[in-house]
Amino acid sequence: METTHSHHHHDHSAAITSLNAAFVIGIVLNFLFVVIEVAAGLYIHSLSLLSDAGHNLADVGSLALSLLAFRLVSVKSNDRYTYGYRKTSILVALFNAMILLVSIGAIVYEAIRRFFNPEPIQGTTIALVAGIGIIINAVSAILFLREKDKDINVKSAYVHLMSDAVVSLGLVIGGIVIFYTNWFWMDSLLSIVIALVILYSTWQLLKDSLRLSLDGVPGNIHMDEITTTAMKINGVKNLHHIHIWAISTTENAMTAHLVLSQNATTEEELEIKHKLKHELEHRHIHHITLETERENQTCEAELC
C-alpha cells in the first residue's frame, strides 16, 4: 500500500478580517439594544421585552464566543494539538445552541405564569423599542450575509439576527394591538411566539453542531457522491473504508482506500490521485489522505 496526503489551504485572511469587524459591530449594537430593552421592559413591566432582551443577550454571548472560536481557528498547530484549536468552532456552535434552548425554557415558563395574571403595559413603548430592534438586528445580519454559507457559526449568527428582526416586527405589531385593544395578555402570547422562533432557528444548529462534534459526516457532504465521483475517474476500481469528518466549521478531512487497476503505472496513479483530490476539494474536503491498492490485492481486515 502507498499513502499520500493532500492538504489544500485557502486564504481566509480577508474573510477573517471582515468577520472580525462584523462580530465586533454586532456585539456592540446588540448589547446596546439589550440595555434599552431591559430598561424599557422593567419600566413598563413588559415580559415580551424582557424575554426578547434575554434572547438578545444570549445572542451577544453567542457572537462573543463565535468571535473567540474564530480567533482560535487561526492558532497554529503544535505537537499536542496537531490540528490547532480548529475544533473549538464546533464546540462553540454546540454550546450556543444549548444556551438558547435554556433561554427558551425560561421564557415559556414565565410567559405561562403571567398569561393568567396579565399586567397593564404600554403598547406604544413596546412598538417603539421593537422598531429600534428591527433596525439593529437587520443591520447586524447584513454584516454576515456574504460569508453565511461558509461556516455554521457565521450562519448561526446570521439566522439568529434575522429571526430577531422578525421577532421585533412581531413585537411592533403586538404593541400597536395592545395600545388599541388593551389586550394585555398578548404580552405573554408574544413571549411564547418569541420562544418558538428561537426554537425553530436553534434546532438545526443543535443537530449540525452535535453531529460535527461526534465526528459525523458534515451535512453538505454525501458519501455516495464521493464514491460516484471517484468511480468516474478512469483507472479507479473502487473507493472504500471512507472516513469523513470536520476539523472545524469550515474545514473537512477524509481518509480512504483507493483501489486502482492491476496494471496502473506510478505515473497513472499520481494522475488519478491528483484528479480525485481536485474533485473532492470542490466538494468541501480540504485535507485528504489516500491509501492506494491494486485490484485483486488482498487486504487484511486489521490492516485496513
C-alpha positions, -999 to 999 in steps of 0.1 A, spaced: 0 0 0 10 36 -6 -2 65 13 -4 101 1 -17 132 18 -32 163 3 -37 195 23 -53 222 3 -52 255 22 -73 285 14 -65 322 21 -90 331 48 -73 363 59 -96 387 41 -127 368 53 -115 366 88 -107 403 89 -142 413 77 -159 388 100 -139 401 130 -153 435 123 -188 421 117 -187 402 151 -174 432 170 -200 456 155 -228 430 160 -218 425 197 -217 463 204 -250 471 186 -269 442 202 -256 448 237 -267 484 235 -301 472 224 -303 447 253 -297 476 277 -325 496 260 -349 466 261 -342 458 298 -347 494 308 -379 497 289 -391 463 300 -386 470 336 -401 504 333 -434 492 318 -433 457 332 -433 440 298 -424 403 298 -421 403 260 -395 430 260 -376 413 289 -378 379 271 -365 394 239 -337 412 259 -328 378 274 -328 363 239 -307 391 225 -283 389 255 -278 352 247 -271 362 211 -245 387 223 -228 359 242 -230 336 212 -214 363 190 -187 368 215 -180 330 218 -181 327 180 -155 355 177 -133 338 202 -136 305 183 -128 323 150 -96 336 165 -86 303 179 -91 286 145 -61 307 132 -38 295 160 -11 273 146 -9 236 153 16 222 177 29 188 190 0 183 213 -28 199 192 -19 188 156 -50 204 142 -45 235 163 -77 247 180 -100 244 150 -124 221 168 -134 250 192 -155 265 164 -177 233 165 -178 231 203 -188 268 205 -217 262 180 -229 234 202 -227 255 233 -245 283 217 -274 260 208 -276 247 243 -277 282 258 -306 292 235 -325 261 245 -322 270 282 -334 305 274 -365 291 256 -375 272 288 -372 302 310 -392 324 286 -421 299 282 -423 293 320 -426 330 328 -450 336 299 -474 309 310 -472 322 346 -481 357 335 -506 347 309 -532 341 336 -522 373 355 -516 399 329 -504 433 339 -513 467 323 -485 477 299 -478 505 274 -482 492 239 -466 522 223 -433 517 242 -432 481 231 -437 491 195 -411 519 197 -384 497 213 -391 468 189 -388 492 160 -353 500 171 -346 463 173 -356 457 137 -330 482 125 -302 470 148 -308 433 140 -312 438 103 -280 459 100 -261 433 121 -274 404 100 -263 421 67 -227 421 80 -227 383 79 -246 379 47 -216 373 24 -199 346 45 -230 329 60 -228 297 38 -191 291 46 -193 285 84 -221 272 107 -212 298 134 -215 326 108 -247 311 95 -260 308 131 -252 345 137 -270 355 105 -301 333 111 -304 344 148 -301 381 139 -326 378 111 -350 359 133 -345 386 159 -356 412 133 -387 392 126 -395 389 163 -391 426 167 -415 431 138 -440 409 157 -435 430 188 -442 462 169 -475 447 157 -483 434 191 -475 467 208 -499 485 184 -526 459 191 -522 463 229 -524 501 225 -557 500 207 -574 470 225 -558 468 260 -554 430 254 -525 429 280 -524 391 278 -509 395 243 -476 404 260 -473 368 273 -485 354 239 -458 373 221 -432 359 245 -443 324 237 -441 332 199 -405 345 205 -396 312 222 -410 292 192 -390 314 168 -358 308 188 -365 270 189 -370 269 152 -338 287 144 -318 268 170 -328 232 163 -308 229 130 -278 245 147 -281 220 175 -283 190 151 -254 202 129 -230 211 158 -238 178 177 -231 157 146 -198 175 139 -187 173 175 -192 135 172 -171 134 140 -201 127 119 -201 135 81 -208 172 75 -243 180 62 -230 193 29 -212 161 20 -228 129 8 -209 96 9 -225 82 -22 -215 113 -42 -179 109 -31 -178 72 -43 -195 81 -76 -170 109 -82 -141 85 -77 -155 58 -99 -159 82 -128 -121 86 -130 -105 62 -155 -84 36 -137 -103 37 -103 -119 3 -95 -132 11 -60 -131 35 -31 -138 21 4 -130 25 41 -141 61 37 -140 83 68 -150 120 66 -152 144 95 -150 181 103 -118 196 116 -136 229 121 -168 245 109 -150 255 77 -126 226 71 -132 189 65 -109 159 63 -111 125 47 -92 92 47 -100 63 23 -86 33 4 -83 39 -33 -83 7 -55 -67 10 -89 -64 -13 -118 -38 -41 -115 -16 -27 -143 -18 10 -133 17 27 -135 31 51 -110 25 80 -133 -11 70 -138 -16 65 -100 -3 101 -94 -26 115 -121 -56 97 -107 -49 109 -72 -45 145 -84 -78 143 -103 -96 128 -73 -83 154 -49 -91 182 -72 -127 169 -74 -130 164 -37 -118 199 -29 -148 212 -49 -169 190 -26 -157 209 6 -130 183 15 -96 200 21 -74 175 40 -72 142 21 -53 110 29 -54 81 4 -40 46 8 -37 30 -27 -42 -6 -35 -42 -26 -67 -72 -46 -79 -73 -82 -66 -48 -72 -39 -57 -89 -6 -61 -66 24 -62 -79 59 -91 -66 79 -69 -54 108 -46 -35 84 -75 -20 65 
